[in-house]
Amino acid sequence: MTRRSPSGETAAARLEAELRAAITRGDLRPGDSVPTTAELAARHGVNKNTASKVISALKDHGILTGPAGGRTRVRVQPRQVTRSNDRYHEEKSRALLPEADRAAYGAAEADTGQSVRDLHDDLYRYEVVSGPADVREILGITDDGRVLRRTYTRRHAAGAGVTMSVSYLPYDLVSQNPELLDARREPWPGGTMHQLHTVGVELGRIDDHITASMPTAEEQQEFDIPTGVPMLRIRKVSYGIDGRAVEVADIPMSAERTELIYRTPLERW
């Protein structure tokens, strides 16, 4: 039998309202641990099953987070991410500016409005590897030809989920400038467009291929994604003005708080 208060409110609804209020007031702040289901049951006069259902419901709504059977905490809310194809025009227009001007604008600023200097984590990993077969095919690399694989992992605040991208560049191209193989030079002012410019490549076209699928268990935990929220998966392919593909980038994004904007200018009749 469902327990109701004199006002008709169920015990679960009352507990959920109380937890939401505690978070709103700041009694429980982002990243704080939430009492265990046993502690909640004792404090609020409900059974442990009710407390467990409330915790699960708040996780589904993206209010709380934490693995099943592990520590539950108040979720650090993700930043809104907006990706527009206009960004590529902006990036190219800045690629040849002086370094100080190039350094003032990058992916972090374009996607979230947050300066790269304010990120909690901004990690880079460079590896020269034999690229995946589908990447080698796009880049026109035969056999087991090498690529420079660059993995970017960022976290906007302590305890927040990550954002990530993996970029592949032909090794025979970028090795013409040894500085492009050095992760210690990140963040590179002007980004990939300026890096490619240093080896004589001007981009002429970028294609974004977008699909959606559910996250893996690892992605759900690493990106801190509520149950039921899919991933948007962007495969970005950049082409030089000669038509050669010179970069493949895979960008997985939680569909929560992600907006994709594509503006298509139409020629007048």
N, C-alpha and C positions, 0 to 999 in steps of 0.2 A: 504494500500500500504506500502511495506517495505521500510524504509528510508535507503539510501545508501550514503556513503561519495563519493567524487570524485574518490577515488581509487576503488570503488565498494564494500567496506566493509560495512556491515550492522551496524546499531546503536548498536544492541545487541552484535555483535562480537567485536565492538570497545570498548564497556563498559567492556565486559569480559576481553579483553586483558589489559585494563587499571587497572582493579582490580588485575589481576594476577601479573602485573608488580609492583604494589604498595606493594603486599605481598612479592615478590622476593626482592625488594629493602629494605624491612624492614620498610617501611612507616606504614604498618599494620603488626603487629607482632602476633604470636600465642596467642590466648586468647583475642586480642583486639576486641572491638565492631566495627561493620561495619555500616556506615551511613544507615539510613532508606531508603526505596525505594523512598520516597518523596524527601529526601535529595539528593540521587544519581541522580534522574531524573532532579532536578534543577541544580546540579553541572555539569552534563554531557550533558545536552540538549536533553534528551530522555523522553519519556512518562513513567508514573509509571508502566504500564503494562510491558514495555520492561525491566525496572529495576527489576521488580519482577521475570520475567523469567530468567534473568541472575543470580540472587541470587539463584533461585531454581536449575539452571544448575550447579553452583559452589558447591552447597550442594551435588548434586548427584555425583559429581566428588571427593568429600571428601576434598575440599579446604576450604569451609565454613561449619558452623554447627549452630544449634539452632532450636528450635521448631517453627512450623508455627504460625505466629502471635506474636512470642516472640522475644527476643534479638538475633540477628545474630552476630556471631563472627568468627574470623579466627580460623580454627580448629587446635588444638594441635595434630600434627600427631602422630599416634600410633607407638610404636616400633615394629620392626620385631620380630615375635615369631617363634622359630624353636623347634619342639618337635621330638626327636628321641628316639627310643626304647633303644638305647645305654645308655641313661641316667640312666636307672634302674640298669644296671651293675655298673655304676659309683657310684650311690647312695648306693648300697649294699657294694661295696668295701670300702666306707668311713664310713659305719655305726659303725664300731668297732674301729675307730681311736680315738686318744685323742681329747678332746672337742675342742681345738683350731683349729685342722685340720678339724673337722666336721663342725665347724661354718663358714669355708671359702667357702662353696659350698652348694647351696640349689636350690630351684625351680626357684627363680628369676635369678640366675646366669646361670642355665641350659637353661632356655627358652629364655632369652633376652640378657644375658651378662651383665646385670645391677646388681650391688651389692644391696642387700636388704637394706643396710644402706643409699642408695641414692634414695630410693623410696619416693615419695611425701606423699603417704598414705600407711600404712601397718596395716590393721585392722583385728582383730580376734574376733569371737564370738563362745563360747562354750555353748552348751545346752544339757541337758539329756532329751530325748524325746522318745515317742513311734515312732519308725521309720516307714517310708512309707512301705506299704505291700510288694512292689516288692523288697525293700532293705532287709526287714526282711527275705524274702524267700531266697535270695542269701546268707545271712549270717547264715541261718539255725536257726533263732530266731522264736520261736513259740508264738502264741497269740499276746499280745500287748507288747512283750518284749522291754526293753529300749535299746537305742543306744546313744552314744555320737556323737552329730552332731556338726561339726566344720565348720564354714563359714569363708572363707578367702577372703578379698576384698583388692585389691591393685590398686594404681594409680601411673604410672611412673613419671608424672609431673603434676603441677597445671593445672587444666582445661582439662586434658586428660580423656578419657574414662577409665572405670575400667576394671580390669581382676578379675575373681572370680572363686572359686571352693567350693564345699560343700562335706565334707567327713563324712562318717558314720562308726563308730567302735562299736563292741558289748560292751555294758556297763559292762557286767559281766567279760569281759577280761581286759579292761583298768582300771577298778576300783581296780585291784590288786595293782596298783601303783598310789596313790592319786595325785602325781605330774602330771600325764597325764590328769587330769581333770581341771587343772589350766591354763587358757588362758594367765595369766600373764607371763608364762614361754616361750611364743612364742617370737621370732622364736626359735624353738627347734633345737639345733645343731645336725645335722644328720637326721632331719626330722622324718617321720613316721617309717622308717625302724629301726632307733635307738630306738624310743619310744616303738615299739613292742618288740624289743630285751630285753627291761627292764622287760617285763612280759613273757619272755621265748619263744617268737615267732621269728622264722627265715622265711623270705619269700622265697618261692620256685618258684613262678610263678606270673606274672601279665598279665592280659588280658585287652586290650583296645578295647571297642566296639564303633565304630564311626558312627554317623548318621549326617544328615544335614537337616535343616529346616530354614524357615524364622524367624527372631527375633520377639518377641512380641513388642508391642509399648513401654512397659517399658524397655525392653532390648535395643531397638534401642536408646533410650535416655540415659540410664545409661552407656552403652558400647560405646556410641557416634559412631553409625554405619551409614554410608551413605545409602540412599534408594536403595533397590535392592540387598544389600549384605546379604548372608545367614549366619547362625550360624553353626559352626561345634560343635557337641555335643559329648564329649568323656565320656563314662562311664568306669571308670578304676576299675577293680576288682582284689584285691591282695589276694593271697592264701599262707598259710603257707606250710612248707615242708610236713606236714601231709595231705595236700589237702583241709583243711578247709579254706573257705573264711573268711578273717579277716578285710577287709576294702572294702567299696564301695565309690567311689568318682565320683561326677558329675562335669565336667569341660566344661562349655560353652565358645566358642571362636569365635570371629568374623573371617570369612573366609578371610577378608582383611588382608594382610601381615602375614598370618599364613602358615607355611610350616610344613608338617608332613613327617618325614623320618623314614622308616622302613627297617632295614637291616636284611637279612635272610641268615645266613651262611649255605652253602650247603655242605653236606658230600661228599667226593670224592668217585667215584665208585671203 
